[in-house]
């Protein structure tokens, strides 16, 4: 006597169910890894910006020790990857300087010479680029709008 599970139709049904289950698992895994990759990229960007800020702090300390804080003003809107290279390390995905946004052809960090911004290019992922600007700021204690030797100046990284 044959059982129901030895029927060729039942075997086909079981095979189809197993294939569908495997496909569902594969799709779930791909969606999860895609989401995880995006989160890792966001954390990586935040880490580079934190490293930039750390390098600017080291630069401030270095210039303060040398008594050259006034010289920090010349770095206003300059390439933040320069102090990063001096005081820390440049990220592996730093692609270099460009003169136009259309020159960004790969995913990674760029410095645009015309806009004076550090840009993270997401390439063809559909996300808009993240841009950062290095600015010289100072506490204008005498409210004259001009940086002088009695005021404290420093460099900051701001998202633009």
trRosetta pair geometry for C-beta under 8 A, 3 or more apart (Angstrom, degrees):
i j d omega theta_ij theta_ji phi_ij phi_ji
2 6 5.3 -122 -166 73 92 123
2 7 7.0 104 147 -66 124 72
3 6 5.1 93 58 3 79 102
3 7 8.0 -114 101 -21 52 81
4 7 5.9 -34 -171 -3 42 119
4 10 6.1 119 150 -67 70 154
5 10 5.4 -136 -134 131 38 151
6 10 7.3 44 42 58 15 130
6 11 7.8 12 -162 -47 28 107
7 10 4.3 87 67 3 93 106
7 11 7.1 -161 93 -8 49 83
8 11 5.4 -50 -148 35 38 115
8 12 6.4 42 153 -20 66 102
9 12 5.7 -51 -150 35 33 113
9 13 6.4 35 150 -20 64 105
10 13 5.5 -51 -147 36 34 114
10 14 6.3 35 153 -19 65 104
11 14 5.8 -52 -147 36 31 110
11 15 6.4 33 153 -20 63 107
12 15 5.7 -56 -149 36 30 113
12 16 6.4 30 153 -19 65 105
13 16 5.8 -55 -149 35 30 110
13 17 6.4 30 153 -19 65 106
14 17 5.7 -54 -147 36 32 112
14 18 6.3 31 155 -18 65 106
15 18 5.8 -55 -148 37 30 110
15 19 6.3 30 154 -18 65 107
16 19 5.7 -55 -147 37 31 112
16 20 6.3 31 154 -18 65 106
17 20 5.8 -54 -147 37 30 111
17 21 6.3 32 153 -20 64 107
18 21 5.6 -54 -147 36 30 113
18 22 6.4 31 154 -19 64 105
19 22 5.8 -54 -148 36 31 111
19 23 6.4 32 153 -19 64 106
20 23 5.7 -54 -148 37 32 112
20 24 6.4 34 153 -20 65 104
21 24 5.8 -52 -148 35 31 111
21 25 6.5 31 152 -18 63 105
22 25 5.7 -55 -150 37 32 112
22 26 6.4 33 152 -21 66 106
23 26 5.6 -53 -146 35 32 112
23 27 6.4 31 156 -17 66 105
24 27 5.9 -54 -146 37 30 109
24 28 6.3 32 154 -19 64 108
25 28 5.7 -56 -147 38 29 112
25 29 6.3 31 154 -20 64 107
26 29 5.7 -55 -149 36 30 112
26 30 6.4 29 155 -18 65 106
27 30 5.8 -54 -147 36 32 111
27 31 6.4 31 155 -17 65 106
28 31 5.9 -56 -147 38 30 109
28 32 6.2 29 155 -18 65 110
29 32 5.7 -56 -146 38 29 111
29 33 6.2 23 159 -14 66 108
30 33 6.0 -56 -142 40 28 106
30 34 6.3 31 156 -21 63 107
31 34 5.8 -56 -148 35 28 113
31 35 6.5 27 155 -16 63 107
32 35 5.9 -58 -150 38 30 109
32 36 6.2 29 153 -19 65 110
33 36 5.4 -52 -142 40 34 114
33 37 6.2 42 155 -25 66 103
34 37 5.7 -50 -148 32 29 113
34 38 6.7 30 153 -18 61 103
35 38 5.9 -54 -153 34 32 111
35 39 6.6 29 152 -16 65 106
36 39 5.7 -55 -149 37 34 110
36 40 6.3 36 153 -21 66 105
37 40 5.7 -52 -146 35 31 112
37 41 6.4 33 153 -20 63 105
38 41 5.7 -54 -150 34 31 112
38 42 6.6 32 152 -19 64 104
39 42 5.7 -52 -149 35 35 112
39 43 6.4 33 153 -17 66 105
40 43 5.8 -55 -149 38 32 111
40 44 6.3 38 150 -24 64 106
41 44 5.4 -52 -148 34 32 117
41 45 6.6 35 153 -21 64 101
41 122 7.8 81 158 -120 146 92
42 45 5.8 -51 -151 32 32 111
42 46 6.6 29 152 -14 64 106
43 46 5.7 -56 -149 40 34 111
43 47 6.2 39 151 -25 66 106
44 47 5.6 -53 -148 33 30 115
44 48 6.6 30 154 -19 64 102
44 91 7.9 102 173 -144 99 140
45 48 5.9 -53 -152 33 32 109
45 49 6.6 29 152 -15 65 106
45 120 5.3 -7 -121 -89 115 174
45 130 6.2 68 -168 55 145 154
46 49 5.7 -55 -148 39 34 111
46 50 6.2 37 152 -20 66 106
47 50 5.6 -53 -147 37 32 113
47 51 6.3 35 151 -20 64 104
48 51 5.5 -51 -149 36 33 114
48 52 6.5 40 149 -24 64 100
48 91 5.1 -29 -108 -51 120 139
48 109 6.7 -151 175 -72 161 141
48 120 7.8 136 64 -81 145 124
49 52 5.4 -46 -150 30 35 116
49 53 6.6 35 151 -17 64 102
49 132 6.3 -173 -113 -94 106 157
49 157 6.0 -173 -160 120 85 144
49 159 8.0 -7 -130 -70 149 93
50 53 5.7 -52 -150 36 33 111
50 54 6.4 36 150 -19 64 106
51 54 5.5 -53 -147 37 33 114
51 55 6.3 36 153 -21 65 104
51 84 6.2 68 129 -137 101 109
51 88 5.1 172 -176 143 102 167
51 89 7.9 -60 -175 54 141 62
51 91 7.7 140 60 -56 152 94
52 55 5.7 -55 -150 35 30 111
52 56 6.5 29 152 -18 65 104
52 80 4.8 27 -150 158 123 129
52 81 7.9 -55 -106 -79 104 47
52 83 7.7 89 -154 80 66 103
52 84 5.5 -44 -103 -77 66 118
52 118 7.5 -159 -103 42 156 171
52 132 7.4 110 73 132 169 152
52 134 7.7 -123 173 -87 124 108
52 157 5.0 72 114 -60 126 157
53 56 5.7 -52 -148 35 33 111
53 57 6.5 37 151 -21 64 102
53 156 7.7 11 -119 -147 90 57
53 157 5.5 -108 -72 25 81 120
54 57 5.6 -51 -150 33 34 113
54 58 6.5 33 151 -16 65 103
54 87 7.5 -161 119 121 78 120
54 88 6.3 82 92 -65 110 135
55 58 5.6 -52 -149 37 34 112
55 59 6.2 38 149 -23 65 105
55 80 7.6 124 76 178 128 85
55 83 4.5 140 142 128 114 95
55 84 4.6 -142 -16 -94 171 51
55 86 7.2 115 -164 63 114 79
55 87 4.1 146 -141 70 80 120
55 88 4.7 -93 -76 -3 107 111
56 59 5.3 -50 -145 36 35 116
56 60 6.4 41 152 -23 65 100
56 80 7.4 -41 -60 -143 110 101
56 83 5.9 81 -81 110 57 155
56 134 7.4 -175 -89 -141 133 110
56 154 7.5 91 154 174 109 87
56 155 4.5 -126 -155 88 121 107
56 156 7.1 146 136 -94 162 25
56 157 6.7 -172 -15 -27 148 96
57 60 5.6 -48 -149 32 32 113
57 61 6.5 31 152 -16 63 103
58 61 5.7 -53 -149 38 33 111
58 62 6.2 36 152 -22 65 108
58 83 7.7 160 71 174 96 107
58 87 4.1 151 86 -160 140 143
58 88 7.7 152 20 -42 148 85
59 62 5.6 -54 -146 37 30 114
59 63 6.2 24 157 -13 66 108
59 72 7.3 122 134 -113 108 106
59 75 8.0 8 151 -3 150 175
59 83 4.7 -42 -58 -144 141 133
59 86 7.4 78 -87 81 101 127
59 87 6.0 -111 -52 -36 79 147
59 155 6.8 -9 84 35 130 133
60 63 6.1 -59 -144 42 27 104
60 64 6.1 29 155 -22 64 110
60 69 7.5 36 -154 -121 71 92
60 72 6.9 28 -104 -97 70 149
60 154 5.4 8 -108 -130 137 92
60 155 6.8 -155 -64 26 100 87
61 64 5.6 -55 -143 36 29 112
61 65 6.4 30 157 -21 64 105
62 65 6.0 -54 -151 33 27 110
62 66 6.6 13 154 -5 61 111
62 87 7.7 -136 -21 -92 140 121
63 66 5.8 -62 -146 47 33 106
63 68 4.6 -97 -160 80 83 87
63 69 5.3 120 128 -88 109 47
63 71 6.1 -145 -145 61 126 103
63 72 5.6 138 106 -56 172 101
64 67 7.5 35 -177 -75 31 30
64 69 5.5 37 -90 -69 65 106
68 71 4.3 -9 165 12 100 124
68 72 7.7 127 125 -30 77 75
69 72 5.8 -29 -171 1 52 116
69 152 7.6 -59 169 -145 151 55
69 153 5.9 142 158 55 102 94
70 73 6.3 -28 178 1 53 114
70 147 7.7 151 -132 134 76 116
70 149 6.7 -32 -72 -96 122 76
70 153 7.3 89 -104 35 38 140
71 74 6.0 -35 -175 15 60 112
72 75 5.7 -54 -170 27 55 114
72 136 6.1 149 129 -124 88 113
72 153 5.6 173 73 114 123 113
72 154 6.9 -29 140 -122 159 25
72 155 5.8 -132 -178 -38 115 101
73 76 6.1 -11 -176 -25 51 111
73 136 5.1 108 -126 -179 50 165
73 147 6.1 178 -95 80 134 157
73 153 6.3 -24 -66 164 86 160
74 78 7.6 40 130 -44 61 139
75 78 4.4 -86 -161 25 61 134
75 83 7.5 43 -153 -40 149 122
75 134 6.8 -59 147 132 94 126
75 136 6.4 124 73 -65 74 109
75 155 5.8 -30 97 -93 124 138
76 134 7.5 -169 -151 114 29 80
76 135 6.1 21 -145 -152 79 46
76 136 3.8 -70 -82 5 95 110
76 155 7.8 -149 -86 -112 52 92
77 116 4.1 13 174 164 104 143
77 133 6.4 -23 -115 -169 74 97
77 134 6.4 160 -104 73 19 73
77 135 6.6 26 -59 -96 67 59
78 82 6.7 -45 139 28 112 134
78 116 7.4 -44 -79 -157 18 101
78 134 6.0 -56 57 80 61 130
79 82 4.9 91 89 -18 99 102
79 97 6.8 -60 -103 -89 139 113
79 111 4.5 30 -126 -160 100 162
79 118 7.3 107 -151 -75 59 94
79 134 7.6 34 124 20 6 139
80 83 6.4 -49 -162 41 53 99
80 84 6.1 58 142 -23 72 112
80 111 7.6 179 33 -102 67 120
80 118 5.2 -56 37 -41 112 140
80 132 7.0 -46 17 112 150 116
80 134 4.3 160 -68 -56 101 131
80 157 6.0 57 -116 -99 157 112
81 84 5.0 -57 -143 44 40 121
81 85 6.0 48 155 -27 71 101
81 90 5.6 50 -167 -119 102 106
81 94 5.9 124 -133 -144 143 143
81 109 7.2 138 -80 137 130 132
81 111 5.9 -120 10 -45 121 131
81 118 6.8 140 -34 -111 93 121
82 85 5.9 -52 -149 31 27 109
82 86 6.6 20 153 -14 61 107
83 86 5.4 -57 -145 40 39 110
83 87 5.6 -2 170 11 76 113
83 155 7.8 138 -8 89 164 157
84 87 6.9 -69 -127 53 21 83
84 88 5.2 -45 -163 54 63 107
84 89 7.3 -32 156 82 83 16
84 90 5.7 101 113 -90 109 63
85 88 7.7 -40 -68 65 11 64
85 89 7.2 36 -123 -142 45 31
85 90 4.8 3 -86 -46 85 105
90 94 4.7 -65 167 15 108 154
91 94 5.0 124 66 -35 78 93
91 108 7.8 -175 107 -159 117 94
91 109 5.8 96 61 6 125 140
93 107 6.9 -39 -167 116 131 77
93 108 3.5 -146 163 -124 95 105
93 109 5.9 109 106 7 81 85
94 108 6.5 -165 -85 165 13 114
94 109 4.5 -34 -108 73 63 115
94 110 7.9 147 -161 -77 60 32
95 98 7.9 13 104 -40 110 110
95 104 7.3 113 77 -131 154 75
95 106 5.9 158 -101 67 140 109
95 108 4.6 121 -34 92 105 127
95 109 6.4 173 11 75 78 51
95 110 5.2 -28 62 -82 108 81
95 121 7.8 -24 13 29 143 125
96 110 6.8 -7 71 -129 44 72
96 111 7.5 -86 149 31 32 86
97 110 7.1 113 -124 -174 23 75
97 111 4.7 -37 -105 72 75 96
97 112 7.6 149 -160 -94 68 15
97 113 5.6 59 178 -48 114 101
98 101 7.3 108 113 -90 136 24
98 103 3.9 178 -152 80 123 130
98 104 6.2 -95 -26 -57 171 74
98 110 5.1 -4 4 -176 116 128
98 111 7.3 158 22 76 68 44
98 112 5.6 -31 73 -106 90 62
98 113 6.9 -153 88 3 36 87
99 103 6.6 77 44 -11 62 149
99 112 7.3 97 -141 -160 13 67
99 113 5.1 -30 -103 49 63 115
99 114 5.7 75 -171 -27 62 106
100 103 5.2 108 67 -14 76 101
100 112 7.6 71 -101 -143 6 103
100 114 6.7 29 -81 13 53 139
101 104 5.9 -34 -172 6 55 114
101 112 6.4 -10 -72 -106 70 137
101 115 7.8 31 -53 -7 99 136
101 119 7.3 -125 -117 177 91 177
101 129 7.7 -148 -148 13 118 161
103 110 7.8 151 93 -152 96 150
104 110 5.4 -106 -98 -22 107 158
104 119 7.0 -83 -80 104 149 131
104 121 4.3 -176 174 -90 136 157
104 123 8.0 -137 144 -92 98 57
104 129 7.7 55 101 -94 170 144
105 123 8.0 37 160 -123 32 90
106 121 7.2 101 91 88 41 130
106 123 6.3 -26 -172 -91 28 117
107 121 6.0 -150 -131 99 38 84
107 122 6.3 2 -125 -162 95 24
107 123 3.9 -61 -66 -23 83 120
107 125 7.7 61 -101 -20 121 113
108 120 7.3 -97 156 -146 21 66
108 121 6.2 -1 53 51 44 94
109 118 6.5 -10 -164 -177 102 96
109 119 7.2 147 -154 80 52 46
109 120 5.6 -30 -93 -98 66 68
109 121 7.7 178 -86 13 16 79
110 118 7.4 163 84 -158 43 51
110 119 4.9 -19 63 62 92 97
110 120 8.0 163 20 -91 72 23
110 121 6.1 37 -1 -19 116 115
111 117 7.4 -173 -149 95 57 34
111 118 5.4 -29 -99 -101 77 65
111 119 7.4 157 -98 15 25 78
112 115 4.4 18 105 41 129 98
112 116 7.0 -57 89 -6 79 16
112 117 5.3 6 44 55 108 78
112 119 5.7 45 -20 -10 108 125
113 116 7.3 18 -168 -76 26 53
115 119 8.0 58 74 -48 132 121
115 131 7.6 -52 128 -152 138 138
116 133 6.8 53 114 -133 89 93
117 131 4.5 5 167 -169 140 107
117 132 6.4 141 -167 65 84 37
117 133 5.3 -50 -109 -80 82 78
117 160 6.1 -106 -119 50 129 135
118 131 7.1 145 77 -158 48 55
118 132 4.5 -23 64 65 101 96
118 133 7.5 -173 20 -75 78 29
118 134 7.3 64 -13 -26 113 95
118 157 7.8 -26 34 -144 134 112
119 129 5.2 10 -173 166 104 132
119 130 7.1 154 -156 81 54 47
119 131 5.0 -17 -102 -102 78 77
119 132 7.7 -173 -75 22 35 69
120 129 6.2 170 78 -163 53 77
120 130 4.5 4 46 55 107 97
120 131 7.9 -148 21 -70 67 36
121 129 5.3 -23 -103 -110 52 113
122 125 4.4 -83 154 42 108 118
122 126 7.6 -67 115 51 130 36
122 127 4.2 -5 75 67 175 103
122 128 7.5 68 20 77 129 11
122 129 6.3 -155 4 -90 85 56
130 159 6.9 -49 -173 -142 95 106
131 159 7.1 110 82 -164 56 61
131 160 4.9 -59 106 67 105 91
132 157 5.4 9 176 -176 121 99
132 158 6.8 159 -156 80 71 33
132 159 5.7 -44 -100 -102 74 50
132 160 6.6 144 -120 9 19 87
133 157 7.3 155 76 -153 38 53
133 158 5.4 -24 61 63 89 86
133 159 8.0 117 16 -142 79 6
133 160 4.6 56 -14 -32 115 132
134 155 5.9 6 -178 -176 97 110
134 156 7.3 167 -151 83 54 37
134 157 5.7 -27 -96 -96 69 69
135 155 7.0 160 83 -152 37 62
135 156 5.5 -20 62 61 87 87
135 157 8.0 154 18 -95 74 22
135 158 6.0 0 7 9 121 116
136 147 7.8 -37 138 -58 119 160
136 153 6.1 8 -179 -178 97 113
136 154 7.5 167 -151 89 59 26
136 155 5.7 -37 -96 -95 60 70
137 153 7.0 170 91 -151 37 66
137 154 6.1 -22 65 66 82 74
137 155 7.6 133 19 -113 75 21
137 156 5.6 5 7 4 123 119
138 147 4.7 106 24 -110 164 106
138 151 4.9 71 167 136 119 122
138 152 6.3 171 -150 89 78 43
138 153 3.9 -33 -90 -97 106 78
138 154 7.2 140 -89 16 57 61
139 151 5.5 -164 73 -162 69 95
139 152 5.2 25 24 52 110 90
140 143 5.7 93 135 -92 106 34
140 144 6.9 -153 -169 41 107 53
140 145 6.3 17 -138 -82 147 29
140 146 8.0 101 -129 42 106 33
140 147 7.7 -88 -94 -85 80 57
140 151 6.4 2 -104 -128 33 150
141 150 6.5 -99 57 120 130 103
141 151 5.4 -171 10 -100 99 91
142 148 7.4 -11 31 37 131 126
142 150 7.0 62 -24 79 119 131
142 151 7.5 -107 10 -61 90 114
144 148 7.7 25 60 -11 129 121
147 151 5.8 -123 -147 72 64 130
147 153 5.6 39 -149 -76 132 130
148 151 5.8 87 57 10 62 104
